Amino acid sequence: MESTPLVVDNFVFANHLELSISRELTWPRDELLTASDSEPSCTRPASPSPSDEYLGLGSLTPLPSPLSSRPGSPTPNPTPSPSLDASFPTQQPGHVGVVDDPVPMLDIPRKLTRKERSKLQSKLKRQKERQARAEEEFSVPARKRPKEKYVDSATAISAEFLFEDSKHTLGAYTGMKTGYESNKVYQLHELVGPNSLGFKYIAWDGRYVYWPITIILYSCTVSRTPRCITDQTGTICGVLAGHPPTSDWTAISEKAAELMAEAQRKCLHSTRTAQESERGPFPSLRCGVSHGGGQTHPQKMANSSRNEALLRALNKAEPFRRITGFASSVFATWAPKLHQYYEGITEKLYTKYPDLPRPFERSVFCATTYNLGPFTVCFPHVDVANLSFGWCAICALGQFNPAKGGHLVLWDCKLVIEFPPGSLVLIPSATIAHSNIAIDVEAGEARYSFTQYTAGGLFRWVENGFVAQDTMKKSMDREGLKAWRKWMHDRWQFGLSLLPKHIPVPSPPSM
């Protein structure tokens, strides 16, 4: 159902908290590609199919999907920001966050053969059908088979908190510090068990096959199925995805750890002390696109020439391509509306600025961090620069005992979760404080992590029409500013509407 847009100067604030998403989610069902298959450099592959990447079978050949556009009002361009680089053009006429590239309509010539006329008419019909599908916002659900297999049958971990009370900035583009931040590495006994902080312990082997076992260990339950984390309202605010059911995944994760260990030895990194680091005293490499912290426009993350070469090699390596494909497909399966929102913003950004680097073609995330360890144990922190209601994908790697160390600690949820090597989780890292339990360094254990995320500033930039927020506000009159402020207050509720709800599967009736 479409809402009537409210036009304020050159910008649109959609009623009922709706936001235009220009890319449809469509995947072919049968054409499978392995993770090592290459594609022409002139095309940008679409995100992988939730079902096939979830099963670790690689990515799918994308179907052509046009960018949709609603007609824009013929208003003049806003005043460009004098601080913007010339390579970042100012907004074109149209709606906020909507690319003004409507699908061209074909004019059928009068003098055509019957065969030519039939082909053009068929092409026009297909165009109109694709356009109609693209305009159905958030209407494409996750494919039935993986949803039934993984989502509907998942066991929820209920946390005693309300995600809607999470701290965020105005407009909900970024998060805020929660008060749990510190520069301390916690031991397991400090959070769980007698004389501890009383966190709930979740034993999880990070696998995929259903095999429940109940054991007496801090009143926990072991399960091999993917699990979700919910708040008191049933809102899913985290997914313990595990890994695909492929026989080579252990080898894939071990190879990824080896590559990160090699990069740790070769990279140039600062020697910051534990007190100077927000996340922990370990080196890391970042790549992709960022926006925030005083940047005037989206920019490539800066690295030295040596680190840039290492990042190119890591991004091309098969283990990390497989992990990113799996993460995006899990994201699409569990939270299809939020995933579609990410995909729409990402495609608009790279369509506008094709020279910006994309770490992984089949990922909906714009940035990646390799935490190189070899003792990657994070302090309690929140990644405030990420989208406040968005999800971040984290893959644990290395050689350590997940029952004794390396756990994922979610401070707002009061949960301590086993986080085995090779397994993947998705959490809202900008609003829920998280950290890790210490590993046994003296026993020679090593831990690394591979994360994917998107800065909240990129969402704001695209939705502001590819201009800075101050530039956009200067072009508004009093009524426009009033409508904009209302949308900023309402946008957190819009974000909450994209998050999935856990609906328990009813038990079969007893005979």
HELIX and SHEET records of a PDB file:
HELIX    1   1 ASN A   15  LEU A   17  5                                   3    
HELIX    2   2 PRO A   50  TYR A   54  1                                   5    
HELIX    3   3 ARG A  114  ALA A  134  1                                  21    
HELIX    4   4 LYS A  144  PRO A  146  1                                   3    
HELIX    5   5 LYS A  147  VAL A  151  3                                   5    
HELIX    6   6 PHE A  163  ASP A  165  5                                   3    
HELIX    7   7 LEU A  188  LEU A  191  1                                   4    
HELIX    8   8 TRP A  249  LYS A  266  1                                  18    
HELIX    9   9 ALA A  274  GLU A  276  5                                   3    
HELIX   10  10 SER A  305  LYS A  316  1                                  12    
HELIX   11  11 GLU A  318  TRP A  334  1                                  17    
HELIX   12  12 PRO A  336  LYS A  352  1                                  17    
HELIX   13  13 GLY A  456  GLU A  463  1                                   8    
HELIX   14  14 GLN A  469  LYS A  474  1                                   6    
HELIX   15  15 ARG A  478  LEU A  498  1                                  21    
SHEET    1   A 2 LEU A   6  VAL A   8  0                                        
SHEET    2   A 2 PHE A  11  PHE A  13 -1                                        
SHEET    1   B 9 THR A 155  SER A 158  0                                        
SHEET    2   B 9 ARG A 227  THR A 230  1                                        
SHEET    3   B 9 ILE A 236  GLY A 242 -1                                        
SHEET    4   B 9 LEU A 424  ILE A 427 -1                                        
SHEET    5   B 9 CYS A 392  GLN A 399 -1                                        
SHEET    6   B 9 ALA A 446  TYR A 453 -1                                        
SHEET    7   B 9 ALA A 367  ASN A 371 -1                                        
SHEET    8   B 9 SER A 284  SER A 290 -1                                        
SHEET    9   B 9 GLN A 299  LYS A 300 -1                                        
SHEET    1   C 4 LYS A 200  ILE A 202  0                                        
SHEET    2   C 4 LEU A 415  ILE A 417  1                                        
SHEET    3   C 4 LEU A 408  LEU A 410 -1                                        
SHEET    4   C 4 HIS A 434  ASN A 436 -1                                        
SHEET    1   D 2 ILE A 213  ILE A 215  0                                        
SHEET    2   D 2 CYS A 220  VAL A 222 -1                                        
END                                                                             
